[in-house]
Amino acid sequence: MAVSASGTGIEGCLLARFDGVVPPPWLLQWLDDGLAGVLLFAGNLSGPEQTRSVVRQLRSHNPHVLIAVDEEGGLVTRVEAASGSSYPGNAALGAVDDVTVTSAVAQSIGAMLAECGISLNLAPVADLDDNPVNPVIGVRSFGADPARVAAHTAAFVAGMQANKVAACAKHFPGHGRAGADSHVTLPSVAATLPELLATDLVPFRAAIEAGVRSVMTAHVMFPAIDEVPATLSRRLVSEVLRRELGFDGVVITDALGMAAIGDSAKTASGTIRAMAAGADLICLPADEAAQQRARDTLAAAFYGGVLSPDRVAEAAARVRALADWAHPDPVAAPDPALGAAVARRAMLAEGAVAPLIAPPYVLDAGGRMSAQLEDSAASLLGLLRARLPGTEGVVLRGAADLAALDERIAAAVGRPLVVVVRDAHRHDWQRELLVRSLAARPDVRVVATGATHDRALAGPWYLGTRGGSRASLIAAADVLTGEPAA
């Protein structure tokens, strides 16, 4: 039986989501009851005007609602998911290593969000890229050096929040060391707190000093510190983040429906434990039944004395203060051309970077970083087809597609061969693709759209984009076709 949340303040601690482009009646009722926030995904958005319309509708039911997205730039985009992001991601910005540029890119992304009325951006990623086999961070990180990542994290926060769009440093205390994806399992990292303070926590400290308005927790366990995931750890959230680092803003959980926590329509134990540990804004699972379960479970915990009224009131007050601060107001118009220029500067080009002299044959295995992250429509094969009529090729999605590889390589005889990979060092089938392609065609042009950890697997000609955003793929196409840099 549902337990009424009326009068508990629970709604003021929930970040809900919905399917489709029209907010459902249950969500509008929650907003009438004081729902704190709504997290929008690509499937909720069909264009700028529709996005603004949805935001207006949500705010008509609750003027104080936080409207949130994950708009990191690079691979993770919601507002530009249909076309791919106009901006390169963090790996590209870290490679350029100009904090003024990073701040300008963040300001431009923030202006794009502000024009739509979005008030909370779940970015930047402040994790270190210090484990090459990490399946979910990679190019979403500014790099492996704590000082560099700290500088760019702070710059991104400043640029984003200049538009009165709240930034969110994630994933505290760091997801970069993990060797697994918390969307599908619970990663465990053998690092001590002193080790984290000297490395992974340096960017979070910088974000806090830069005035970041929110921090997102990681569904990662650090057994040397606590025996539960960071999201559920009072030691990490209430003691380390709050007391040791001095953060007084909103602590947001990563989505509690992810396998590392496992909340669903049947259980919401993670929801209670996260709030008890010190989280303020609970990022709910995806489906309606799971969200209702979380709301009911929190209300029951409140009435049953498991969750103290003071803890709920404290969390809701922080969230309301964030909503009162976040009034999206673009300081200037978005500048997508800036993204294109930065993406070109970020390229790692090695070998004879000569323009293609004929339409190529393209084996495009760019793929997704993670099946749990939304893909974009951007494709290097598609871009080259548009620029060089007569370009042929195929998209490769897995090992099964290598069955006809010899025939496909043979189809490239007499024309340039371009092979596109993403993080080939993590995928056996992509390594096989490179080995067989290079054996048959030592002159193959390898374009890598992930992190550049796979450089050693390629031949003499290598173009690392440090990301698969539209901006980065356009930059790669520019290099391949001899387009001069702007």
PAVO-170249 format. One record per residue (C-alpha): x, y, z; residue number from 1. Coordinates in steps of 0.5 Angstrom, whole numbers. Each point is the difference from the previous one (the first is absolute). Layout:
<atoms>
<atom x="X" y="Y" z="Z" i="NUM"/>
...
</atoms>
This chain:
<atoms>
<atom x="0" y="0" z="0" i="1"/>
<atom x="3" y="7" z="-2" i="2"/>
<atom x="2" y="4" z="6" i="3"/>
<atom x="-2" y="8" z="-1" i="4"/>
<atom x="6" y="4" z="0" i="5"/>
<atom x="-4" y="6" z="1" i="6"/>
<atom x="3" y="5" z="6" i="7"/>
<atom x="6" y="-4" z="0" i="8"/>
<atom x="4" y="4" z="-5" i="9"/>
<atom x="3" y="-6" z="-3" i="10"/>
<atom x="-2" y="3" z="-7" i="11"/>
<atom x="5" y="5" z="1" i="12"/>
<atom x="5" y="-5" z="0" i="13"/>
<atom x="-2" y="-4" z="-7" i="14"/>
<atom x="3" y="1" z="-7" i="15"/>
<atom x="-5" y="-4" z="-4" i="16"/>
<atom x="0" y="-1" z="-8" i="17"/>
<atom x="-5" y="-3" z="-5" i="18"/>
<atom x="-1" y="-3" z="-7" i="19"/>
<atom x="-2" y="4" z="-6" i="20"/>
<atom x="0" y="7" z="-2" i="21"/>
<atom x="-7" y="1" z="4" i="22"/>
<atom x="1" y="1" z="8" i="23"/>
<atom x="-5" y="-6" z="3" i="24"/>
<atom x="-6" y="2" z="5" i="25"/>
<atom x="3" y="-3" z="5" i="26"/>
<atom x="7" y="4" z="0" i="27"/>
<atom x="-4" y="6" z="-1" i="28"/>
<atom x="-4" y="-2" z="7" i="29"/>
<atom x="7" y="-1" z="3" i="30"/>
<atom x="2" y="7" z="-2" i="31"/>
<atom x="-7" y="3" z="3" i="32"/>
<atom x="2" y="-3" z="6" i="33"/>
<atom x="7" y="3" z="0" i="34"/>
<atom x="5" y="-5" z="-4" i="35"/>
<atom x="7" y="3" z="0" i="36"/>
<atom x="2" y="-2" z="-7" i="37"/>
<atom x="-1" y="-3" z="-6" i="38"/>
<atom x="6" y="-3" z="-4" i="39"/>
<atom x="-1" y="0" z="-8" i="40"/>
<atom x="3" y="-5" z="-5" i="41"/>
<atom x="1" y="0" z="-7" i="42"/>
<atom x="-7" y="-3" z="-1" i="43"/>
<atom x="-3" y="5" z="4" i="44"/>
<atom x="3" y="5" z="-5" i="45"/>
<atom x="-2" y="1" z="-8" i="46"/>
<atom x="3" y="7" z="-1" i="47"/>
<atom x="1" y="7" z="3" i="48"/>
<atom x="-7" y="3" z="0" i="49"/>
<atom x="-3" y="-7" z="3" i="50"/>
<atom x="5" y="0" z="5" i="51"/>
<atom x="-2" y="7" z="2" i="52"/>
<atom x="-7" y="-2" z="0" i="53"/>
<atom x="1" y="-6" z="5" i="54"/>
<atom x="4" y="4" z="4" i="55"/>
<atom x="-6" y="6" z="1" i="56"/>
<atom x="-5" y="-6" z="1" i="57"/>
<atom x="4" y="-3" z="6" i="58"/>
<atom x="1" y="7" z="3" i="59"/>
<atom x="-7" y="2" z="-1" i="60"/>
<atom x="-1" y="-6" z="5" i="61"/>
<atom x="6" y="2" z="5" i="62"/>
<atom x="3" y="7" z="-2" i="63"/>
<atom x="6" y="-3" z="5" i="64"/>
<atom x="1" y="-6" z="-4" i="65"/>
<atom x="8" y="-2" z="-2" i="66"/>
<atom x="0" y="-2" z="-7" i="67"/>
<atom x="6" y="-4" z="-1" i="68"/>
<atom x="4" y="-4" z="-6" i="69"/>
<atom x="7" y="-3" z="-1" i="70"/>
<atom x="3" y="5" z="-5" i="71"/>
<atom x="7" y="-2" z="1" i="72"/>
<atom x="2" y="2" z="-7" i="73"/>
<atom x="3" y="-6" z="-4" i="74"/>
<atom x="-3" y="-7" z="0" i="75"/>
<atom x="-5" y="2" z="5" i="76"/>
<atom x="-5" y="5" z="-2" i="77"/>
<atom x="-8" y="0" z="0" i="78"/>
<atom x="-2" y="7" z="-3" i="79"/>
<atom x="4" y="-2" z="-6" i="80"/>
<atom x="0" y="-7" z="0" i="81"/>
<atom x="-4" y="-1" z="-7" i="82"/>
<atom x="6" y="3" z="-3" i="83"/>
<atom x="6" y="-1" z="5" i="84"/>
<atom x="3" y="6" z="4" i="85"/>
<atom x="3" y="6" z="-3" i="86"/>
<atom x="5" y="0" z="5" i="87"/>
<atom x="6" y="-5" z="1" i="88"/>
<atom x="0" y="-3" z="7" i="89"/>
<atom x="5" y="0" z="6" i="90"/>
<atom x="5" y="-4" z="-3" i="91"/>
<atom x="1" y="5" z="-6" i="92"/>
<atom x="0" y="6" z="5" i="93"/>
<atom x="5" y="-3" z="5" i="94"/>
<atom x="5" y="-1" z="-6" i="95"/>
<atom x="-1" y="7" z="-3" i="96"/>
<atom x="2" y="2" z="8" i="97"/>
<atom x="-3" y="7" z="-1" i="98"/>
<atom x="-4" y="1" z="6" i="99"/>
<atom x="-3" y="7" z="-3" i="100"/>
<atom x="-2" y="-5" z="-6" i="101"/>
<atom x="-3" y="-5" z="5" i="102"/>
<atom x="-4" y="6" z="3" i="103"/>
<atom x="-3" y="3" z="-6" i="104"/>
<atom x="-2" y="-7" z="-3" i="105"/>
<atom x="-4" y="-1" z="7" i="106"/>
<atom x="-3" y="7" z="-1" i="107"/>
<atom x="-2" y="-2" z="-7" i="108"/>
<atom x="-3" y="-6" z="2" i="109"/>
<atom x="-3" y="3" z="6" i="110"/>
<atom x="-3" y="6" z="-4" i="111"/>
<atom x="-3" y="-6" z="-5" i="112"/>
<atom x="-4" y="-3" z="7" i="113"/>
<atom x="-2" y="7" z="3" i="114"/>
<atom x="-3" y="2" z="-7" i="115"/>
<atom x="-5" y="-7" z="1" i="116"/>
<atom x="-1" y="2" z="7" i="117"/>
<atom x="4" y="-6" z="3" i="118"/>
<atom x="3" y="2" z="7" i="119"/>
<atom x="4" y="-6" z="2" i="120"/>
<atom x="6" y="-3" z="-4" i="121"/>
<atom x="3" y="-7" z="3" i="122"/>
<atom x="7" y="2" z="-3" i="123"/>
<atom x="6" y="0" z="0" i="124"/>
<atom x="3" y="-6" z="1" i="125"/>
<atom x="5" y="1" z="5" i="126"/>
<atom x="3" y="-7" z="0" i="127"/>
<atom x="7" y="-2" z="-2" i="128"/>
<atom x="1" y="-4" z="-6" i="129"/>
<atom x="5" y="-5" z="4" i="130"/>
<atom x="-2" y="-7" z="-2" i="131"/>
<atom x="0" y="-1" z="-8" i="132"/>
<atom x="-5" y="-6" z="1" i="133"/>
<atom x="-5" y="4" z="3" i="134"/>
<atom x="-6" y="-1" z="-4" i="135"/>
<atom x="-4" y="7" z="2" i="136"/>
<atom x="4" y="5" z="1" i="137"/>
<atom x="6" y="1" z="-5" i="138"/>
<atom x="-1" y="6" z="-5" i="139"/>
<atom x="-5" y="3" z="5" i="140"/>
<atom x="6" y="2" z="5" i="141"/>
<atom x="4" y="6" z="-1" i="142"/>
<atom x="6" y="-5" z="1" i="143"/>
<atom x="5" y="-4" z="5" i="144"/>
<atom x="3" y="5" z="3" i="145"/>
<atom x="-3" y="3" z="7" i="146"/>
<atom x="2" y="7" z="-1" i="147"/>
<atom x="-2" y="1" z="-7" i="148"/>
<atom x="-7" y="-4" z="1" i="149"/>
<atom x="-1" y="5" z="6" i="150"/>
<atom x="2" y="6" z="-4" i="151"/>
<atom x="-5" y="-2" z="-6" i="152"/>
<atom x="-5" y="-2" z="5" i="153"/>
<atom x="0" y="7" z="3" i="154"/>
<atom x="0" y="4" z="-6" i="155"/>
<atom x="-6" y="-4" z="-3" i="156"/>
<atom x="-4" y="1" z="7" i="157"/>
<atom x="1" y="7" z="-1" i="158"/>
<atom x="-2" y="1" z="-7" i="159"/>
<atom x="-6" y="-4" z="1" i="160"/>
<atom x="-2" y="3" z="6" i="161"/>
<atom x="1" y="7" z="-3" i="162"/>
<atom x="-7" y="-1" z="-4" i="163"/>
<atom x="-3" y="-2" z="7" i="164"/>
<atom x="-1" y="-7" z="-2" i="165"/>
<atom x="3" y="-4" z="6" i="166"/>
<atom x="6" y="-5" z="-2" i="167"/>
<atom x="1" y="-7" z="4" i="168"/>
<atom x="7" y="-3" z="1" i="169"/>
<atom x="-1" y="-7" z="-1" i="170"/>
<atom x="1" y="-6" z="2" i="171"/>
<atom x="3" y="1" z="7" i="172"/>
<atom x="5" y="-2" z="3" i="173"/>
<atom x="2" y="-3" z="-7" i="174"/>
<atom x="-2" y="-5" z="-5" i="175"/>
<atom x="6" y="0" z="-5" i="176"/>
<atom x="4" y="-5" z="4" i="177"/>
<atom x="-6" y="-5" z="-1" i="178"/>
<atom x="1" y="-6" z="-5" i="179"/>
<atom x="-8" y="-1" z="0" i="180"/>
<atom x="-6" y="4" z="-2" i="181"/>
<atom x="-4" y="2" z="6" i="182"/>
<atom x="-6" y="0" z="-5" i="183"/>
<atom x="0" y="-8" z="-1" i="184"/>
<atom x="4" y="-2" z="7" i="185"/>
<atom x="3" y="3" z="6" i="186"/>
<atom x="7" y="2" z="-1" i="187"/>
<atom x="5" y="-1" z="6" i="188"/>
<atom x="7" y="4" z="0" i="189"/>
<atom x="5" y="-1" z="5" i="190"/>
<atom x="2" y="7" z="2" i="191"/>
<atom x="1" y="3" z="7" i="192"/>
<atom x="-2" y="6" z="2" i="193"/>
<atom x="7" y="4" z="0" i="194"/>
<atom x="1" y="-3" z="-7" i="195"/>
<atom x="-7" y="3" z="-2" i="196"/>
<atom x="2" y="7" z="3" i="197"/>
<atom x="6" y="0" z="-4" i="198"/>
<atom x="-3" y="-2" z="-7" i="199"/>
<atom x="-7" y="-1" z="-1" i="200"/>
<atom x="-3" y="5" z="5" i="201"/>
<atom x="4" y="6" z="-3" i="202"/>
<atom x="-4" y="2" z="-5" i="203"/>
<atom x="-6" y="-1" z="4" i="204"/>
<atom x="3" y="5" z="5" i="205"/>
<atom x="1" y="5" z="-5" i="206"/>
<atom x="-7" y="0" z="-3" i="207"/>
<atom x="-2" y="1" z="7" i="208"/>
<atom x="5" y="6" z="1" i="209"/>
<atom x="-3" y="2" z="-7" i="210"/>
<atom x="-7" y="1" z="3" i="211"/>
<atom x="-3" y="-7" z="-3" i="212"/>
<atom x="-7" y="0" z="2" i="213"/>
<atom x="-1" y="-7" z="0" i="214"/>
<atom x="4" y="-7" z="0" i="215"/>
<atom x="-2" y="-7" z="-2" i="216"/>
<atom x="2" y="-6" z="3" i="217"/>
<atom x="3" y="-6" z="-3" i="218"/>
<atom x="-3" y="-7" z="1" i="219"/>
<atom x="7" y="-3" z="1" i="220"/>
<atom x="2" y="-4" z="7" i="221"/>
<atom x="7" y="2" z="3" i="222"/>
<atom x="1" y="-5" z="5" i="223"/>
<atom x="6" y="3" z="3" i="224"/>
<atom x="-5" y="6" z="2" i="225"/>
<atom x="-7" y="-3" z="1" i="226"/>
<atom x="-3" y="-7" z="-2" i="227"/>
<atom x="-6" y="3" z="-4" i="228"/>
<atom x="0" y="4" z="-6" i="229"/>
<atom x="2" y="7" z="0" i="230"/>
<atom x="-7" y="2" z="-1" i="231"/>
<atom x="-3" y="-3" z="6" i="232"/>
<atom x="6" y="2" z="5" i="233"/>
<atom x="0" y="4" z="5" i="234"/>
<atom x="7" y="0" z="1" i="235"/>
<atom x="1" y="3" z="-7" i="236"/>
<atom x="-6" y="4" z="-1" i="237"/>
<atom x="-1" y="3" z="7" i="238"/>
<atom x="7" y="0" z="3" i="239"/>
<atom x="5" y="1" z="-6" i="240"/>
<atom x="-4" y="4" z="-5" i="241"/>
<atom x="-4" y="4" z="5" i="242"/>
<atom x="5" y="1" z="6" i="243"/>
<atom x="7" y="-1" z="-3" i="244"/>
<atom x="-1" y="3" z="-7" i="245"/>
<atom x="-5" y="5" z="3" i="246"/>
<atom x="-5" y="-1" z="-5" i="247"/>
<atom x="-7" y="3" z="2" i="248"/>
<atom x="-4" y="0" z="-7" i="249"/>
<atom x="-4" y="-6" z="-3" i="250"/>
<atom x="2" y="-7" z="0" i="251"/>
<atom x="-3" y="-4" z="-5" i="252"/>
<atom x="0" y="-7" z="-1" i="253"/>
<atom x="1" y="-3" z="-7" i="254"/>
<atom x="-6" y="-4" z="-2" i="255"/>
<atom x="-2" y="-5" z="5" i="256"/>
<atom x="-3" y="-5" z="-5" i="257"/>
<atom x="7" y="-1" z="-3" i="258"/>
<atom x="2" y="-7" z="2" i="259"/>
<atom x="5" y="2" z="5" i="260"/>
<atom x="-5" y="2" z="5" i="261"/>
<atom x="-6" y="-4" z="-4" i="262"/>
<atom x="-6" y="4" z="3" i="263"/>
<atom x="-6" y="-2" z="-4" i="264"/>
<atom x="-8" y="-1" z="0" i="265"/>
<atom x="1" y="-5" z="5" i="266"/>
<atom x="5" y="3" z="5" i="267"/>
<atom x="3" y="7" z="2" i="268"/>
<atom x="5" y="-2" z="5" i="269"/>
<atom x="5" y="5" z="-3" i="270"/>
<atom x="-4" y="6" z="0" i="271"/>
<atom x="-1" y="-1" z="7" i="272"/>
<atom x="7" y="-1" z="2" i="273"/>
<atom x="3" y="5" z="-5" i="274"/>
<atom x="-5" y="6" z="4" i="275"/>
<atom x="3" y="-3" z="6" i="276"/>
<atom x="7" y="0" z="-2" i="277"/>
<atom x="-1" y="8" z="-2" i="278"/>
<atom x="-3" y="0" z="-7" i="279"/>
<atom x="-4" y="6" z="-1" i="280"/>
<atom x="-3" y="-1" z="-7" i="281"/>
<atom x="-2" y="-7" z="-2" i="282"/>
<atom x="1" y="-2" z="-7" i="283"/>
<atom x="-6" y="-5" z="-1" i="284"/>
<atom x="0" y="-6" z="-4" i="285"/>
<atom x="-3" y="0" z="-7" i="286"/>
<atom x="-7" y="-3" z="0" i="287"/>
<atom x="-6" y="3" z="3" i="288"/>
<atom x="-1" y="-6" z="5" i="289"/>
<atom x="7" y="0" z="2" i="290"/>
<atom x="-1" y="8" z="2" i="291"/>
<atom x="-6" y="-1" z="3" i="292"/>
<atom x="3" y="-6" z="4" i="293"/>
<atom x="6" y="5" z="2" i="294"/>
<atom x="-5" y="5" z="2" i="295"/>
<atom x="-5" y="-4" z="4" i="296"/>
<atom x="6" y="-3" z="4" i="297"/>
<atom x="3" y="6" z="2" i="298"/>
<atom x="-6" y="2" z="3" i="299"/>
<atom x="-1" y="-6" z="4" i="300"/>
<atom x="7" y="1" z="2" i="301"/>
<atom x="-2" y="7" z="2" i="302"/>
<atom x="-6" y="-2" z="4" i="303"/>
<atom x="3" y="-6" z="3" i="304"/>
<atom x="6" y="4" z="3" i="305"/>
<atom x="5" y="-3" z="-5" i="306"/>
<atom x="2" y="6" z="-3" i="307"/>
<atom x="0" y="6" z="5" i="308"/>
<atom x="-4" y="6" z="-2" i="309"/>
<atom x="6" y="5" z="1" i="310"/>
<atom x="4" y="-4" z="-5" i="311"/>
<atom x="-6" y="1" z="-5" i="312"/>
<atom x="-1" y="7" z="1" i="313"/>
<atom x="8" y="1" z="0" i="314"/>
<atom x="0" y="-3" z="-7" i="315"/>
<atom x="-6" y="3" z="-3" i="316"/>
<atom x="2" y="7" z="3" i="317"/>
<atom x="7" y="-1" z="-4" i="318"/>
<atom x="-4" y="-2" z="-6" i="319"/>
<atom x="-5" y="6" z="0" i="320"/>
<atom x="6" y="5" z="1" i="321"/>
<atom x="3" y="-3" z="-6" i="322"/>
<atom x="-6" y="1" z="-4" i="323"/>
<atom x="-1" y="7" z="3" i="324"/>
<atom x="7" y="2" z="-3" i="325"/>
<atom x="0" y="-4" z="-7" i="326"/>
<atom x="-4" y="5" z="-4" i="327"/>
<atom x="3" y="-1" z="-7" i="328"/>
<atom x="2" y="6" z="-4" i="329"/>
<atom x="5" y="-1" z="-5" i="330"/>
<atom x="6" y="5" z="0" i="331"/>
<atom x="1" y="0" z="-8" i="332"/>
<atom x="-3" y="-4" z="-5" i="333"/>
<atom x="3" y="-7" z="-1" i="334"/>
<atom x="6" y="-1" z="-5" i="335"/>
<atom x="0" y="-7" z="-3" i="336"/>
<atom x="6" y="3" z="-5" i="337"/>
<atom x="4" y="0" z="7" i="338"/>
<atom x="-1" y="-8" z="1" i="339"/>
<atom x="2" y="-1" z="-7" i="340"/>
<atom x="6" y="4" z="0" i="341"/>
<atom x="2" y="-3" z="7" i="342"/>
<atom x="-1" y="-7" z="-3" i="343"/>
<atom x="5" y="1" z="-5" i="344"/>
<atom x="5" y="2" z="5" i="345"/>
<atom x="-1" y="-6" z="4" i="346"/>
<atom x="2" y="-5" z="-6" i="347"/>
<atom x="6" y="-5" z="1" i="348"/>
<atom x="2" y="0" z="-7" i="349"/>
<atom x="6" y="-5" z="-1" i="350"/>
<atom x="3" y="-2" z="-7" i="351"/>
<atom x="-1" y="3" z="-7" i="352"/>
<atom x="-6" y="4" z="1" i="353"/>
<atom x="-1" y="1" z="-7" i="354"/>
<atom x="-7" y="1" z="-3" i="355"/>
<atom x="-4" y="-6" z="-3" i="356"/>
<atom x="1" y="0" z="-8" i="357"/>
<atom x="-6" y="-4" z="-1" i="358"/>
<atom x="-7" y="-2" z="3" i="359"/>
<atom x="2" y="-5" z="5" i="360"/>
<atom x="-2" y="-7" z="3" i="361"/>
<atom x="-2" y="1" z="7" i="362"/>
<atom x="-1" y="-5" z="6" i="363"/>
<atom x="-3" y="3" z="5" i="364"/>
<atom x="0" y="-3" z="7" i="365"/>
<atom x="0" y="7" z="4" i="366"/>
<atom x="-6" y="-3" z="4" i="367"/>
<atom x="-3" y="2" z="7" i="368"/>
<atom x="5" y="1" z="6" i="369"/>
<atom x="-6" y="-4" z="4" i="370"/>
<atom x="-6" y="-3" z="-2" i="371"/>
<atom x="-3" y="4" z="6" i="372"/>
<atom x="2" y="6" z="-3" i="373"/>
<atom x="-5" y="3" z="-5" i="374"/>
<atom x="4" y="1" z="-7" i="375"/>
<atom x="0" y="5" z="-5" i="376"/>
<atom x="-2" y="1" z="-7" i="377"/>
<atom x="7" y="2" z="-2" i="378"/>
<atom x="4" y="-5" z="-5" i="379"/>
<atom x="7" y="1" z="-3" i="380"/>
<atom x="-2" y="-5" z="-6" i="381"/>
<atom x="-7" y="5" z="-1" i="382"/>
<atom x="5" y="6" z="0" i="383"/>
<atom x="4" y="-2" z="-5" i="384"/>
<atom x="-5" y="-3" z="-4" i="385"/>
<atom x="-3" y="7" z="0" i="386"/>
<atom x="7" y="3" z="-2" i="387"/>
<atom x="3" y="-5" z="-5" i="388"/>
<atom x="-6" y="-3" z="-4" i="389"/>
<atom x="2" y="-7" z="-2" i="390"/>
<atom x="2" y="-1" z="7" i="391"/>
<atom x="-2" y="-7" z="2" i="392"/>
<atom x="1" y="-4" z="7" i="393"/>
<atom x="-4" y="-4" z="5" i="394"/>
<atom x="-1" y="1" z="8" i="395"/>
<atom x="2" y="-5" z="4" i="396"/>
<atom x="-3" y="-2" z="7" i="397"/>
<atom x="3" y="-6" z="2" i="398"/>
<atom x="4" y="-6" z="-1" i="399"/>
<atom x="-5" y="-3" z="-4" i="400"/>
<atom x="1" y="5" z="-5" i="401"/>
<atom x="7" y="-2" z="-1" i="402"/>
<atom x="-2" y="-6" z="-4" i="403"/>
<atom x="0" y="3" z="-7" i="404"/>
<atom x="6" y="5" z="2" i="405"/>
<atom x="5" y="-3" z="-5" i="406"/>
<atom x="-5" y="1" z="-6" i="407"/>
<atom x="-1" y="7" z="3" i="408"/>
<atom x="7" y="2" z="0" i="409"/>
<atom x="0" y="-3" z="-7" i="410"/>
<atom x="-5" y="5" z="-2" i="411"/>
<atom x="5" y="5" z="2" i="412"/>
<atom x="5" y="-2" z="-5" i="413"/>
<atom x="2" y="6" z="-5" i="414"/>
<atom x="-3" y="6" z="5" i="415"/>
<atom x="2" y="2" z="7" i="416"/>
<atom x="-2" y="-4" z="6" i="417"/>
<atom x="-2" y="3" z="7" i="418"/>
<atom x="-1" y="-4" z="6" i="419"/>
<atom x="-4" y="4" z="6" i="420"/>
<atom x="0" y="-3" z="7" i="421"/>
<atom x="-1" y="2" z="7" i="422"/>
<atom x="4" y="-2" z="5" i="423"/>
<atom x="2" y="-6" z="-3" i="424"/>
<atom x="5" y="-2" z="6" i="425"/>
<atom x="-6" y="-2" z="3" i="426"/>
<atom x="-4" y="-4" z="-5" i="427"/>
<atom x="3" y="-7" z="-3" i="428"/>
<atom x="-4" y="1" z="-6" i="429"/>
<atom x="3" y="7" z="-2" i="430"/>
<atom x="7" y="-3" z="1" i="431"/>
<atom x="-1" y="-5" z="-5" i="432"/>
<atom x="-3" y="5" z="-4" i="433"/>
<atom x="6" y="4" z="0" i="434"/>
<atom x="5" y="-6" z="0" i="435"/>
<atom x="-3" y="-3" z="-7" i="436"/>
<atom x="-1" y="7" z="-3" i="437"/>
<atom x="7" y="2" z="1" i="438"/>
<atom x="2" y="-7" z="-2" i="439"/>
<atom x="-3" y="1" z="-7" i="440"/>
<atom x="1" y="8" z="-1" i="441"/>
<atom x="6" y="3" z="4" i="442"/>
<atom x="-3" y="6" z="-3" i="443"/>
<atom x="-6" y="0" z="4" i="444"/>
<atom x="-3" y="7" z="3" i="445"/>
<atom x="-2" y="-2" z="8" i="446"/>
<atom x="-4" y="5" z="3" i="447"/>
<atom x="-2" y="-1" z="7" i="448"/>
<atom x="-6" y="3" z="3" i="449"/>
<atom x="2" y="-2" z="7" i="450"/>
<atom x="5" y="2" z="5" i="451"/>
<atom x="7" y="-1" z="-3" i="452"/>
<atom x="2" y="-6" z="4" i="453"/>
<atom x="0" y="-4" z="-6" i="454"/>
<atom x="5" y="4" z="-4" i="455"/>
<atom x="5" y="-6" z="0" i="456"/>
<atom x="-5" y="-5" z="-3" i="457"/>
<atom x="0" y="4" z="-6" i="458"/>
<atom x="5" y="1" z="-6" i="459"/>
<atom x="4" y="6" z="-2" i="460"/>
<atom x="-6" y="4" z="-2" i="461"/>
<atom x="-5" y="2" z="6" i="462"/>
<atom x="-5" y="6" z="1" i="463"/>
<atom x="-2" y="0" z="8" i="464"/>
<atom x="-6" y="4" z="0" i="465"/>
<atom x="-1" y="-1" z="8" i="466"/>
<atom x="-7" y="0" z="-1" i="467"/>
<atom x="-6" y="-2" z="-4" i="468"/>
<atom x="-4" y="6" z="0" i="469"/>
<atom x="-3" y="3" z="-7" i="470"/>
<atom x="5" y="6" z="1" i="471"/>
<atom x="6" y="-5" z="1" i="472"/>
<atom x="-2" y="-5" z="-6" i="473"/>
<atom x="-1" y="7" z="-4" i="474"/>
<atom x="7" y="2" z="2" i="475"/>
<atom x="3" y="-7" z="-2" i="476"/>
<atom x="-4" y="0" z="-7" i="477"/>
<atom x="3" y="7" z="-1" i="478"/>
<atom x="7" y="-3" z="1" i="479"/>
<atom x="-1" y="-6" z="-4" i="480"/>
<atom x="-3" y="4" z="-6" i="481"/>
<atom x="5" y="6" z="1" i="482"/>
<atom x="-4" y="5" z="2" i="483"/>
<atom x="4" y="6" z="3" i="484"/>
<atom x="-1" y="1" z="8" i="485"/>
<atom x="-4" y="7" z="1" i="486"/>
</atoms>
